[in-house]
Amino acid sequence: MAVLLEEIVHSVELWLKHLRKKPQPYVDPNLDPVLLVPGVAGSILKAVSNDNGKEERVWIRIFGADYKCRTKLWSRFDPSTGTTMSLDPKSSVVVPEDRFGLYAIDVLDPDMIIGRDCVYYFHEMIVEMIKWGFQEGQTLFGFGYDFRQSNRLPKTLERLAAKLELVYNASGGKKITIISHSMGGLLVKCFMCLHSDIFEKYVKNWISIAAPFQGAPGYVISTFLNGMSFVEGWEQNFFISKWSMHQLLIECPSIYELMSCPSFDWQQIPLLEIWRERLDSEGNSHIILESYPPAENIEIFKEALSSNTVNYDGEIIPLPFNLEILKWASETHEVLSSAKVPSRVKFYNIYGTNLETPHSVCYGSEETPVSDLLQLPFFEPKYICVDGDGTVPTESAKADGLNAEARVGVPGEHRGILCDHHVFRILKHWLKADSDPYYNPLNDYVILPTAFEMEKHREKGFQVTSLKEEWEIISEDDQDSVADTKPSVSSISVSHVGDDQSSWAEAHATVIIHPQNEGKQHVELNAISVSVDS
């Protein structure tokens, strides 16, 4: 009896342990490894003291953000190395490698609780991919980098090469799918061009999301003249000011590399427009709208930023529009334009659509013209928009200049597209993490066969075959759904006569397409064929 009681107690203890045990996430051993590469401002950056090795997060943080930006991130470009060096001589900026590189690109301010989703980067995609069977450190990795630097900086590309080798070895020699977002696409494209042998050795697929392949002209013009904010809403009151961001980005090669690609033939040329007051030969004042294409923007930037300075630790440092960085960026554009996808690598492109996206920028107005270009940074820009994701024009994101397996447009915002369920579904399909053979990522709908019947019989020397098949098309688009719309009916007939005229066949088919209702559309096919053999 004691033995039985002991067994009962042991069984209850095991049961209690089982209740407390968290369920292990599903792991699919057949998945290929994935490396996530973020865009501009998409990596946590830490400043490490050169004296004692103490670390502190300087990007992103909400509290004390502006001060840390000015003291730890402000920098100067060194044309001899192509590196932008922090003004603080006592610390170095590094990217944390925790969680196999995923920590740096997941939640950019891990300490933030209220409004945390505003600092999500790849967070929701990581969560989703783990549900599909990916595992951190086995099939899921991240590559964060110092986004202030050039996309072809040798040091960054060396780190990426080492990361690819690490991922390849950690996954047991499986080739990698790179998923890049935004400027990360330019980084990957530079690496692919300059290190094509390493790229082909380790990479199986490259999926680019919302990449500014031909630049983000409206975004960059206003960044150079007015600065920018990475956080919207109430949180920006605690974040880095636009002025501090302006002084940071004016010395960042990566931003110059986002300028409009000089060799690209835009459908609509991006312009910098300025309402200005001019005097004619007789001294009469006229208000005119001047327009400057990308090649002529440079002179405006030079004059408007000619007296731009910052006070760093009591020293006045001039920060004009940097022509040395511009030269470096021009060479980067040449690298990007010459890149080719290796023959054994597949490239896919997802780009954002359906949002008003700055393309041209206008300063001043007919009532309030710009009298002095030095005042441009104090004018509020007005945007002339085109279709895109709110940051990158669709035209730029589509024009990758590469041999693509597929290009898919998804309605969505530039950063928000990383948590879009349409994008998740497309990625799941391309990563072979699903088992739906009927999913069509190019149109983002599912075709489900719902019925299939076929009968054959002979009648008075004729071979008669009848077929009935039905499908359900499931999609998000229900705009054309009208309750009283009648079904659309189409017919087709095909006949064939043999060479000796003694055999023939004839087929008739009717297709009925029912109106879409609640995201579903029913399609019926009824067909019959009759044939006579010699």
C-alpha positions as CSV (number, residue, x, y, z in Angstrom):
1,M,0.0,0.0,0.0
2,A,2.8,2.4,0.8
3,V,4.4,1.7,-2.5
4,L,1.1,2.6,-4.3
5,L,0.8,5.8,-2.3
6,E,4.3,6.7,-3.2
7,E,3.6,6.1,-6.8
8,I,0.5,8.3,-6.5
9,V,2.4,11.1,-4.9
10,H,5.1,10.8,-7.6
11,S,2.5,10.9,-10.3
12,V,0.9,14.0,-8.8
13,E,4.2,15.8,-8.5
14,L,5.0,15.1,-12.2
15,W,1.5,16.4,-13.1
16,L,2.1,19.6,-11.1
17,K,5.4,20.1,-12.9
18,H,3.7,19.6,-16.2
19,L,1.2,22.2,-15.3
20,R,3.9,24.8,-14.6
21,K,5.9,23.9,-17.6
22,K,5.6,26.3,-20.5
23,P,4.7,24.8,-23.9
24,Q,7.7,24.7,-26.1
25,P,7.4,26.6,-29.4
26,Y,7.0,24.5,-32.6
27,V,10.3,24.1,-34.4
28,D,10.4,23.1,-38.1
29,P,13.8,21.4,-38.8
30,N,13.2,21.6,-42.5
31,L,13.3,25.4,-42.7
32,D,16.2,27.3,-44.2
33,P,17.9,30.0,-42.0
34,V,16.7,33.6,-42.3
35,L,18.8,36.7,-41.6
36,L,16.9,40.0,-40.9
37,V,18.6,43.2,-42.0
38,P,16.9,46.6,-40.9
39,G,17.0,50.0,-42.5
40,V,18.1,53.4,-41.4
41,A,17.7,53.9,-37.6
42,G,16.6,50.3,-37.3
43,S,19.3,49.0,-34.9
44,I,20.0,49.6,-31.2
45,L,23.3,51.4,-30.8
46,K,25.3,51.5,-27.6
47,A,28.1,53.8,-26.5
48,V,30.9,52.0,-24.8
49,S,33.4,53.9,-22.6
50,N,37.0,53.6,-23.8
51,D,38.1,53.8,-20.2
52,N,36.1,51.2,-18.3
53,G,34.0,49.5,-20.9
54,K,30.7,50.6,-19.5
55,E,27.8,50.5,-22.0
56,E,24.7,52.7,-22.3
57,R,22.1,52.6,-25.0
58,V,22.1,55.8,-27.0
59,W,19.7,54.7,-29.8
60,I,16.8,54.3,-29.3
61,R,15.9,55.7,-25.9
62,I,13.0,58.0,-25.0
63,F,14.2,59.6,-21.8
64,G,17.4,61.6,-22.2
65,A,17.3,60.9,-26.0
66,D,18.2,64.3,-27.2
67,Y,21.1,64.8,-24.9
68,K,22.6,61.4,-25.7
69,C,22.2,62.0,-29.4
70,R,24.1,65.3,-29.1
71,T,26.9,63.9,-26.9
72,K,27.3,60.4,-28.2
73,L,26.0,60.2,-31.8
74,W,26.9,63.5,-33.4
75,S,29.8,62.9,-35.7
76,R,32.2,64.1,-38.4
77,F,32.9,62.3,-41.7
78,D,36.5,61.2,-42.4
79,P,37.0,61.2,-46.2
80,S,40.2,59.2,-45.9
81,T,38.4,56.2,-44.5
82,G,34.7,56.8,-45.5
83,T,33.8,56.6,-41.8
84,T,31.7,59.0,-39.8
85,M,33.4,59.3,-36.4
86,S,31.6,60.3,-33.2
87,L,32.7,63.6,-31.8
88,D,33.0,62.1,-28.3
89,P,36.6,60.8,-28.1
90,K,35.9,58.9,-24.9
91,S,33.5,56.3,-26.3
92,S,32.8,54.0,-29.2
93,V,29.5,53.2,-30.8
94,V,28.7,49.4,-31.1
95,V,25.7,47.3,-32.0
96,P,24.7,44.6,-29.4
97,E,24.8,41.0,-30.6
98,D,22.5,39.5,-28.0
99,R,20.0,36.9,-29.2
100,F,22.1,36.1,-32.3
101,G,21.7,39.7,-33.5
102,L,17.9,39.8,-33.0
103,Y,17.9,41.9,-29.8
104,A,19.3,45.0,-31.7
105,I,16.5,44.9,-34.3
106,D,13.5,43.7,-32.3
107,V,12.2,46.4,-29.9
108,L,14.4,49.4,-30.2
109,D,13.7,50.7,-26.7
110,P,13.2,47.5,-24.6
111,D,12.7,49.6,-21.4
112,M,9.6,51.4,-22.9
113,I,6.3,50.1,-21.6
114,I,3.6,52.6,-22.6
115,G,3.3,53.1,-26.3
116,R,5.9,50.4,-26.9
117,D,4.7,49.6,-30.4
118,C,6.1,52.9,-31.6
119,V,9.6,51.5,-31.1
120,Y,8.9,48.0,-32.6
121,Y,11.1,47.2,-35.6
122,F,11.2,43.5,-36.6
123,H,9.4,42.5,-33.4
124,E,6.1,41.3,-34.9
125,M,7.8,39.6,-37.8
126,I,10.0,37.8,-35.3
127,V,7.0,36.7,-33.3
128,E,5.2,35.5,-36.4
129,M,8.2,33.6,-37.8
130,I,8.7,31.7,-34.5
131,K,5.0,30.6,-34.8
132,W,5.9,29.2,-38.3
133,G,8.7,27.1,-36.8
134,F,11.7,29.3,-36.9
135,Q,14.1,29.2,-34.0
136,E,16.4,31.9,-32.7
137,G,20.0,30.9,-33.2
138,Q,19.2,28.0,-35.5
139,T,17.1,29.3,-38.3
140,L,16.5,33.0,-37.3
141,F,19.2,35.7,-36.9
142,G,19.5,39.5,-37.1
143,F,22.1,41.8,-38.5
144,G,22.2,45.3,-36.8
145,Y,24.6,47.9,-37.9
146,D,25.6,51.6,-37.4
147,F,23.2,53.2,-39.7
148,R,25.1,56.5,-39.7
149,Q,27.7,54.9,-41.9
150,S,27.9,54.3,-45.7
151,N,26.2,51.2,-47.1
152,R,29.5,50.2,-48.6
153,L,31.7,50.8,-45.6
154,P,34.3,48.0,-45.6
155,K,34.0,47.4,-41.9
156,T,30.2,46.9,-42.1
157,L,30.5,44.6,-45.1
158,E,33.2,42.6,-43.3
159,R,30.8,42.1,-40.4
160,L,28.0,41.0,-42.7
161,A,30.3,38.5,-44.4
162,A,31.2,37.1,-40.9
163,K,27.5,37.0,-40.0
164,L,26.6,35.0,-43.2
165,E,29.3,32.5,-42.4
166,L,28.1,32.2,-38.8
167,V,24.5,31.6,-39.8
168,Y,25.5,29.1,-42.5
169,N,27.5,27.1,-40.0
170,A,24.9,27.4,-37.2
171,S,22.2,26.0,-39.4
172,G,24.2,23.0,-40.5
173,G,25.4,24.3,-43.9
174,K,22.0,25.5,-45.2
175,K,22.0,28.5,-47.5
176,I,20.3,31.6,-46.1
177,T,17.3,33.8,-47.0
178,I,18.1,37.5,-46.3
179,I,15.1,39.7,-45.6
180,S,16.0,43.3,-45.7
181,H,13.9,46.4,-45.0
182,S,14.3,49.9,-46.4
183,M,17.9,51.1,-46.5
184,G,19.0,47.6,-45.6
185,G,18.2,46.7,-49.2
186,L,20.9,49.1,-50.3
187,L,23.4,47.6,-47.8
188,V,22.7,44.1,-49.1
189,K,22.9,45.3,-52.8
190,C,26.3,46.9,-52.1
191,F,27.5,43.6,-50.5
192,M,26.2,41.5,-53.3
193,C,28.1,43.7,-55.8
194,L,31.4,44.0,-54.0
195,H,31.4,40.5,-52.5
196,S,29.4,38.4,-55.0
197,D,31.4,35.3,-54.4
198,I,30.6,35.3,-50.7
199,F,27.0,36.2,-51.4
200,E,26.5,33.3,-53.8
201,K,28.3,30.9,-51.4
202,Y,26.0,31.5,-48.5
203,V,22.7,33.1,-49.8
204,K,19.8,31.2,-51.4
205,N,17.2,34.0,-51.5
206,W,17.1,37.7,-50.9
207,I,13.7,39.3,-50.1
208,S,13.8,43.1,-50.2
209,I,11.0,45.0,-48.5
210,A,10.4,48.8,-49.1
211,A,13.9,49.5,-50.4
212,P,14.6,53.0,-51.8
213,F,16.5,51.5,-54.8
214,Q,16.4,54.9,-56.7
215,G,16.3,57.1,-53.6
216,A,13.7,58.8,-51.5
217,P,14.0,62.3,-52.8
218,G,11.2,64.1,-50.9
219,Y,12.3,62.5,-47.6
220,V,16.0,63.4,-48.2
221,I,15.4,67.0,-49.3
222,S,13.5,67.9,-46.2
223,T,15.9,65.9,-44.0
224,F,18.9,68.0,-45.2
225,L,17.0,71.3,-44.7
226,N,14.7,70.6,-41.7
227,G,15.8,67.4,-40.0
228,M,13.4,64.5,-39.3
229,S,11.5,62.7,-36.6
230,F,11.4,58.9,-36.3
231,V,8.6,58.9,-33.7
232,E,5.2,60.3,-34.2
233,G,2.5,61.3,-31.7
234,W,3.0,62.3,-28.1
235,E,6.2,60.2,-27.8
236,Q,8.2,62.7,-30.0
237,N,8.0,65.2,-27.1
238,F,10.4,62.9,-25.2
239,F,12.5,62.0,-28.2
240,I,15.3,63.6,-30.2
241,S,14.4,67.0,-31.6
242,K,14.3,67.5,-35.4
243,W,17.2,70.0,-35.1
244,S,19.4,67.5,-33.3
245,M,18.6,64.8,-35.8
246,H,19.4,67.3,-38.6
247,Q,22.8,67.9,-37.2
248,L,23.4,64.2,-36.8
249,L,22.2,63.3,-40.4
250,I,24.1,66.1,-42.2
251,E,27.3,64.1,-41.5
252,C,25.9,60.6,-42.3
253,P,26.9,59.1,-45.6
254,S,23.9,56.7,-45.5
255,I,21.5,59.7,-45.9
256,Y,23.4,61.1,-48.9
257,E,23.1,57.6,-50.4
258,L,19.3,58.0,-50.2
259,M,19.4,61.0,-52.5
260,S,17.7,60.6,-55.9
261,C,19.8,58.3,-58.1
262,P,21.3,60.7,-60.8
263,S,21.0,58.1,-63.6
264,F,17.4,57.1,-63.0
265,D,14.8,58.2,-65.5
266,W,11.8,59.3,-63.3
267,Q,8.3,59.4,-64.7
268,Q,7.9,62.6,-62.8
269,I,11.2,64.4,-61.9
270,P,11.5,65.1,-58.2
271,L,12.0,68.8,-57.7
272,L,13.0,71.3,-55.0
273,E,10.7,74.3,-55.5
274,I,11.2,77.7,-53.8
275,W,8.9,80.7,-54.0
276,R,11.4,83.6,-54.3
277,E,11.3,87.4,-54.6
278,R,13.3,88.7,-57.6
279,L,14.0,92.1,-58.9
280,D,13.8,92.8,-62.7
281,S,16.2,95.2,-64.5
282,E,14.0,98.2,-63.5
283,G,14.1,97.3,-59.8
284,N,10.5,96.0,-59.7
285,S,9.8,93.1,-57.4
286,H,8.3,89.8,-58.7
287,I,7.4,86.6,-56.9
288,I,8.3,83.6,-58.9
289,L,8.4,79.8,-58.3
290,E,11.8,78.4,-59.0
291,S,12.2,74.7,-59.6
292,Y,15.5,72.7,-59.2
293,P,15.9,69.1,-60.4
294,P,18.1,66.7,-58.4
295,A,21.4,67.8,-60.1
296,E,20.7,71.5,-59.2
297,N,19.6,70.8,-55.6
298,I,23.3,70.8,-54.5
299,E,23.8,74.5,-54.9
300,I,20.7,75.2,-52.9
301,F,21.9,72.9,-50.1
302,K,25.3,74.5,-50.1
303,E,24.0,78.0,-49.7
304,A,21.2,77.1,-47.3
305,L,23.6,75.2,-45.0
306,S,26.7,77.4,-45.4
307,S,26.5,78.8,-41.9
308,N,25.2,75.7,-40.1
309,T,27.2,75.0,-36.9
310,V,26.9,73.1,-33.7
311,N,28.3,73.8,-30.2
312,Y,30.0,70.6,-29.0
313,D,31.5,70.8,-25.5
314,G,32.1,74.5,-25.9
315,E,33.6,74.2,-29.4
316,I,31.8,75.7,-32.4
317,I,32.0,73.1,-35.2
318,P,30.9,74.0,-38.8
319,L,28.5,71.5,-40.4
320,P,27.7,72.6,-43.9
321,F,26.4,70.4,-46.7
322,N,29.3,68.0,-47.0
323,L,30.7,67.7,-50.5
324,E,33.2,65.0,-49.5
325,I,30.2,62.8,-48.4
326,L,28.4,63.7,-51.6
327,K,31.4,62.4,-53.6
328,W,31.5,59.2,-51.6
329,A,27.7,58.7,-52.1
330,S,28.1,59.2,-55.9
331,E,30.5,56.3,-55.9
332,T,28.1,54.3,-53.9
333,H,25.4,54.9,-56.5
334,E,27.8,53.6,-59.2
335,V,28.3,50.4,-57.1
336,L,24.5,50.0,-56.7
337,S,23.8,50.5,-60.4
338,S,26.3,47.8,-61.4
339,A,25.1,45.1,-59.0
340,K,23.8,41.8,-60.4
341,V,22.0,38.9,-58.7
342,P,24.2,35.8,-58.9
343,S,22.7,33.0,-61.0
344,R,22.0,30.6,-58.1
345,V,20.3,33.3,-56.0
346,K,16.6,34.2,-56.2
347,F,15.6,37.8,-55.6
348,Y,12.1,39.0,-54.5
349,N,10.9,42.5,-54.1
350,I,8.0,43.7,-51.9
351,Y,7.2,47.4,-52.1
352,G,4.6,49.6,-50.4
353,T,1.7,51.4,-52.2
354,N,-1.5,53.4,-51.7
355,L,0.0,56.2,-49.5
356,E,0.8,59.8,-50.3
357,T,4.6,59.9,-50.5
358,P,6.7,63.0,-50.6
359,H,8.4,63.3,-54.0
360,S,9.0,67.0,-54.6
361,V,9.3,69.7,-51.9
362,C,8.2,73.3,-51.9
363,Y,9.3,76.1,-49.6
364,G,7.6,79.5,-49.1
365,S,4.5,80.7,-50.9
366,E,3.4,83.4,-53.1
367,E,2.3,85.4,-50.0
368,T,5.5,84.5,-48.0
369,P,8.4,84.1,-50.4
370,V,11.9,83.0,-49.4
371,S,14.1,86.1,-49.4
372,D,17.3,84.5,-48.1
373,L,18.2,80.8,-48.6
374,L,19.8,80.8,-45.2
375,Q,16.3,80.9,-43.8
376,L,15.2,77.7,-45.7
377,P,15.7,75.5,-42.6
378,F,13.1,77.6,-40.8
379,F,10.4,77.2,-43.4
380,E,7.8,74.5,-43.2
381,P,8.1,72.2,-46.3
382,K,5.1,71.4,-48.4
383,Y,5.1,68.2,-50.3
384,I,4.1,67.2,-53.8
385,C,3.3,63.5,-53.4
386,V,3.2,60.4,-55.5
387,D,2.1,56.8,-54.8
388,G,4.3,54.9,-52.3
389,D,4.6,53.8,-48.7
390,G,4.7,57.3,-47.2
391,T,8.5,57.4,-47.3
392,V,9.7,55.6,-50.5
393,P,7.9,56.2,-53.8
394,T,6.6,53.0,-55.4
395,E,8.5,53.9,-58.6
396,S,11.8,53.9,-56.7
397,A,11.1,50.7,-54.7
398,K,10.1,48.8,-57.8
399,A,13.1,49.9,-59.9
400,D,15.6,47.5,-58.3
401,G,17.5,47.0,-61.6
402,L,17.8,43.3,-60.8
403,N,16.5,40.0,-62.2
404,A,13.6,39.4,-59.9
405,E,11.6,36.2,-59.4
406,A,8.6,38.4,-58.3
407,R,7.7,42.0,-57.5
408,V,4.7,42.4,-55.3
409,G,3.0,45.7,-54.2
410,V,1.4,45.7,-50.8
411,P,-0.7,48.7,-49.5
412,G,1.1,49.8,-46.4
413,E,3.2,52.3,-44.5
414,H,7.0,52.2,-44.7
415,R,7.7,50.7,-41.3
416,G,4.2,49.4,-40.7
417,I,4.6,47.0,-43.7
418,L,6.8,44.9,-41.4
419,C,3.8,43.8,-39.4
420,D,1.3,43.6,-42.3
421,H,-0.5,40.3,-42.5
422,H,-0.3,40.3,-46.3
423,V,3.4,40.6,-46.1
424,F,3.5,37.7,-43.5
425,R,1.5,35.5,-45.8
426,I,3.8,36.3,-48.8
427,L,6.9,35.6,-46.7
428,K,5.5,32.4,-45.3
429,H,4.9,31.2,-48.9
430,W,8.4,32.2,-50.2
431,L,10.1,30.8,-47.1
432,K,8.3,27.5,-47.7
433,A,6.9,27.7,-44.2
434,D,3.3,26.9,-45.4
435,S,1.6,24.0,-47.2
436,D,-0.9,25.9,-49.3
437,P,-0.2,25.1,-53.0
438,Y,-3.0,27.4,-54.1
439,Y,-1.8,30.6,-52.6
440,N,-0.8,33.2,-55.3
441,P,1.5,35.9,-53.7
442,L,1.5,38.0,-56.8
443,N,-2.2,38.8,-56.3
444,D,-2.4,37.9,-52.7
445,Y,-5.4,35.6,-52.9
446,V,-6.2,32.0,-52.3
447,I,-7.9,29.7,-54.9
448,L,-9.6,26.8,-53.2
449,P,-11.1,23.9,-55.3
450,T,-14.5,23.1,-53.8
451,A,-15.9,20.6,-56.2
452,F,-14.8,18.3,-59.1
453,E,-16.9,15.9,-61.0
454,M,-16.1,14.1,-64.3
455,E,-18.1,11.4,-66.2
456,K,-17.3,9.5,-69.3
457,H,-19.5,7.3,-71.4
458,R,-19.9,6.0,-75.0
459,E,-23.2,6.6,-76.8
460,K,-23.9,5.6,-80.4
461,G,-20.2,5.6,-81.4
462,F,-19.5,8.9,-79.7
463,Q,-17.1,9.4,-76.7
464,V,-18.9,11.8,-74.3
465,T,-17.1,13.5,-71.4
466,S,-18.7,15.9,-69.0
467,L,-16.9,18.0,-66.4
468,K,-17.9,20.2,-63.5
469,E,-15.5,22.0,-61.4
470,E,-16.0,24.8,-58.8
471,W,-13.6,27.2,-57.0
472,E,-13.7,29.7,-54.2
473,I,-11.4,32.7,-54.5
474,I,-10.7,34.3,-51.1
475,S,-9.2,37.8,-51.0
476,E,-9.3,41.0,-49.0
477,D,-10.7,43.1,-51.8
478,D,-14.5,43.3,-51.5
479,Q,-14.9,46.7,-53.2
480,D,-16.9,45.5,-56.1
481,S,-19.3,43.5,-54.0
482,V,-22.9,44.5,-54.8
483,A,-25.8,42.5,-53.4
484,D,-28.0,42.5,-56.5
485,T,-25.2,42.1,-59.1
486,K,-26.0,39.2,-61.5
487,P,-23.5,36.4,-62.2
488,S,-21.2,36.8,-65.2
489,V,-21.6,34.0,-67.8
490,S,-19.0,33.3,-70.5
491,S,-18.9,30.5,-73.0
492,I,-16.3,29.0,-75.2
493,S,-16.4,26.3,-78.0
494,V,-13.4,24.4,-79.5
495,S,-13.4,21.9,-82.3
496,H,-10.8,19.8,-84.0
497,V,-10.9,17.7,-87.2
498,G,-8.3,15.0,-87.9
499,D,-6.0,15.1,-90.9
500,D,-8.0,12.3,-92.6
501,Q,-11.4,14.0,-91.9
502,S,-12.6,10.7,-90.3
503,S,-12.0,11.8,-86.7
504,W,-13.1,14.9,-84.9
505,A,-13.7,16.3,-81.4
506,E,-15.7,19.2,-80.1
507,A,-15.9,20.8,-76.7
508,H,-18.2,23.4,-75.1
509,A,-17.6,25.1,-71.8
510,T,-19.5,27.7,-69.7
511,V,-17.9,29.7,-66.9
512,I,-20.1,31.4,-64.3
513,I,-18.5,34.0,-62.1
514,H,-20.7,34.9,-59.1
515,P,-20.4,38.4,-57.4
516,Q,-17.9,38.7,-54.7
517,N,-19.4,38.6,-51.2
518,E,-17.6,39.0,-47.9
519,G,-14.2,38.5,-49.5
520,K,-15.3,35.3,-51.3
521,Q,-16.1,34.8,-55.0
522,H,-17.6,31.5,-56.4
523,V,-16.6,30.3,-59.9
524,E,-18.2,27.4,-61.7
525,L,-17.0,25.6,-64.8
526,N,-19.4,23.3,-66.7
527,A,-18.0,21.6,-69.8
528,I,-18.8,18.7,-72.2
529,S,-16.8,17.2,-75.0
530,V,-17.8,14.8,-77.8
531,S,-15.3,13.0,-80.0
532,V,-15.4,10.4,-82.8
533,D,-12.3,8.3,-83.6
534,S,-11.6,6.8,-87.0
